[in-house]
């Protein structure tokens, strides 16, 4: 206990206070750095998912999609991302599914530091051409509409 209240702090008290303050500042800076890394990873993961969805839609829009492997990049706009796609025909039971099914997988890859990252989307497509049914003639049951919109008895 101090006898003289105006004597101030001792050197040991100042050193201890400085060490505690330093530990707190280092912890806060580490949290800020980790938050920045997590935000960058979330941004890249979201971008990769959107690019994978875009590439999936491009592939599914092709009327003559055939089994095989494809790959490429997204050009100068997204240089860190690369994509690959695998289209394969699935064996089907003609009694259950008369049309063949294609399994389409799109993978978008990029690097976070030294760690490779990827997002994968999978879907099934039935490459059956859609046809428009012929128009059906109007029913003729003797009830012919008149000019007022009603039918004649």
Buried (B, 14 or more C-beta within 10 A) or exposed (E): EEEEEEEEEEEEEEEEEEEEEEEEEEEEEEEEEEEEEEEEBEEBBEBBBEBBBBBBEEBBEEEEBEEEEEEEEBEEEBEBBBBBBBBEEEEEEEEEEEEBBBBBBBBBBBEEEEEEBBBEBEEEBEBEEEEEEEEEEEEEEEEEEEEEEEEEE
